[in-house]
Amino acid sequence: MEEVTEAVNNLSVNDSHKKNRIQVSNTKKPLFFYVNLAKRYMQQHNEVELSALGMGECFLLHDFAMKLRDASVLWGQSIATVVTIAEILKNNGLAIEKKIMTSTVDIKDESRGRPIQKAKIEILLGKSEKFDELMAAAAEERDDAEGDEQS
């Protein structure tokens, strides 16, 4: 019985953690969709985790990327997008950087029948001290702009 209780407690901790995670894709949504979603998650959970997987077979792309001198080719556009989202939130005074984690993960490649390594980044951001104040000011500006349009 103790094992079941422990498993349920661990499950709720993990579920809570996933509720504030944004997994960024390189093509599915525009940048500011993710920025606005991150703001909403920080309002609800006080922090947000941005996560992305890069391109597969990074070692094969190294020479090509170095010729272009473009790190986003090596890392994958979704990783560059996660970094950009974090920088926008930090530069606007909304977030503080709590933790950055990088790793590689093995993903099974069905076409080749073998695993390939993908770069992974996770950035944990917390609300800045001025987050609530800045968000309230932005909401007030939106309300004023909407009032002007209706006049």
Secondary structure per residue as TSV (DSSP state, phi and psi in degrees):
chain	resnum	aa	ss	phi	psi
A	1	M	-	360.0	-37.7
A	2	E	H	-62.2	-36.7
A	3	E	H	-64.0	-39.7
A	4	V	H	-64.7	-45.5
A	5	T	H	-60.1	-44.2
A	6	E	H	-63.1	-42.1
A	7	A	H	-62.9	-41.1
A	8	V	H	-65.5	-43.1
A	9	N	H	-62.3	-42.3
A	10	N	H	-64.7	-38.3
A	11	L	H	-62.0	-44.7
A	12	S	H	-65.7	-35.5
A	13	V	H	-64.8	-45.2
A	14	N	H	-65.9	-41.0
A	15	D	H	-61.9	-42.1
A	16	S	H	-61.5	-40.8
A	17	H	H	-64.1	-39.1
A	18	K	H	-74.2	-21.0
A	19	K	H	-66.9	-22.1
A	20	N	T	-111.8	20.8
A	21	R	E	-100.8	134.8
A	22	I	E	-115.7	118.3
A	23	Q	E	-96.5	112.8
A	24	V	-	-88.4	133.3
A	25	S	-	-105.7	152.9
A	26	N	S	-80.7	-11.8
A	27	T	S	-133.1	-12.6
A	28	K	S	-75.8	-39.9
A	29	K	S	-133.0	154.2
A	30	P	-	-71.6	158.6
A	31	L	H	-52.5	-48.8
A	32	F	H	-74.6	-13.6
A	33	F	H	-60.5	-47.4
A	34	Y	H	-68.9	-38.2
A	35	V	H	-61.1	-48.1
A	36	N	H	-66.8	-37.2
A	37	L	H	-64.5	-41.1
A	38	A	H	-61.9	-40.6
A	39	K	H	-60.6	-45.0
A	40	R	H	-62.6	-43.3
A	41	Y	H	-63.8	-37.9
A	42	M	H	-67.1	-35.2
A	43	Q	H	-62.7	-40.8
A	44	Q	H	-80.8	-38.1
A	45	H	H	-120.5	-0.2
A	46	N	S	69.9	-8.5
A	47	E	E	-155.6	163.1
A	48	V	E	-141.9	143.4
A	49	E	E	-110.6	120.5
A	50	L	E	-96.6	132.9
A	51	S	E	-137.6	143.2
A	52	A	E	-154.7	149.6
A	53	L	E	-104.9	141.7
A	54	G	E	-91.9	-169.0
A	55	M	E	-70.8	156.0
A	56	G	E	-79.1	164.2
A	57	E	-	53.2	51.9
A	58	C	H	-56.8	-36.4
A	59	F	H	-64.6	-30.7
A	60	L	H	-75.3	-26.8
A	61	L	H	-85.7	-10.7
A	62	H	H	-55.8	-51.2
A	63	D	H	-62.5	-42.2
A	64	F	H	-62.8	-45.3
A	65	A	H	-65.5	-38.8
A	66	M	H	-68.0	-33.3
A	67	K	H	-64.5	-39.0
A	68	L	H	-83.7	-14.7
A	69	R	T	53.7	42.6
A	70	D	-	-125.3	103.3
A	71	A	H	-65.2	-27.1
A	72	S	H	-66.5	-26.5
A	73	V	H	-66.9	-41.1
A	74	L	H	-70.1	-45.0
A	75	W	H	-85.8	-26.9
A	76	G	-	101.3	141.5
A	77	Q	H	-62.8	-31.9
A	78	S	H	-66.0	-33.8
A	79	I	H	-67.8	-43.0
A	80	A	H	-60.8	-37.0
A	81	T	H	-65.2	-42.7
A	82	V	H	-60.3	-44.6
A	83	V	H	-63.0	-41.8
A	84	T	H	-63.1	-44.0
A	85	I	H	-58.8	-47.9
A	86	A	H	-60.0	-43.3
A	87	E	H	-66.5	-38.7
A	88	I	H	-61.1	-46.7
A	89	L	H	-66.0	-40.0
A	90	K	H	-69.0	-46.4
A	91	N	H	-66.0	-24.7
A	92	N	T	-89.3	6.4
A	93	G	T	75.9	13.9
A	94	L	S	-90.5	-26.6
A	95	A	E	-135.3	155.4
A	96	I	E	-120.7	145.1
A	97	E	E	-80.7	123.2
A	98	K	E	-100.2	-38.1
A	99	K	E	-162.1	141.1
A	100	I	E	-125.0	127.6
A	101	M	E	-124.6	132.9
A	102	T	E	-123.6	150.2
A	103	S	E	-163.7	177.6
A	104	T	E	-121.0	145.3
A	105	V	E	-125.7	145.1
A	106	D	E	-88.3	125.1
A	107	I	E	-117.9	132.7
A	108	K	E	-73.6	125.0
A	109	D	E	-94.9	106.3
A	110	E	T	-62.1	-37.3
A	111	S	T	-69.9	-31.7
A	112	R	T	-101.6	-13.4
A	113	G	T	71.8	22.0
A	114	R	E	-144.9	158.1
A	115	P	E	-74.9	149.5
A	116	I	E	-122.1	151.1
A	117	Q	E	-92.2	136.6
A	118	K	E	-123.0	140.8
A	119	A	E	-72.2	145.0
A	120	K	E	-134.2	140.3
A	121	I	E	-131.3	142.3
A	122	E	E	-133.8	127.5
A	123	I	E	-121.6	121.9
A	124	L	E	-98.8	120.9
A	125	L	E	-115.1	142.9
A	126	G	E	-115.7	162.9
A	127	K	E	-65.6	138.7
A	128	S	-	-76.6	169.4
A	129	E	T	-62.1	-30.4
A	130	K	T	-97.0	7.3
A	131	F	H	-53.0	-55.6
A	132	D	H	-62.5	-39.9
A	133	E	H	-63.2	-45.8
A	134	L	H	-66.1	-40.3
A	135	M	H	-67.0	-38.8
A	136	A	H	-64.5	-42.1
A	137	A	H	-63.4	-41.2
A	138	A	H	-65.2	-39.9
A	139	A	H	-64.7	-40.4
A	140	E	H	-63.7	-41.4
A	141	E	H	-61.3	-41.6
A	142	R	H	-63.3	-43.8
A	143	D	H	-62.7	-41.4
A	144	D	H	-63.4	-42.1
A	145	A	H	-64.3	-40.4
A	146	E	H	-66.5	-37.4
A	147	G	H	-64.7	-39.0
A	148	D	H	-65.5	-37.1
A	149	E	H	-67.8	-35.3
A	150	Q	H	-77.8	-20.9
A	151	S	-	-72.7	360.0
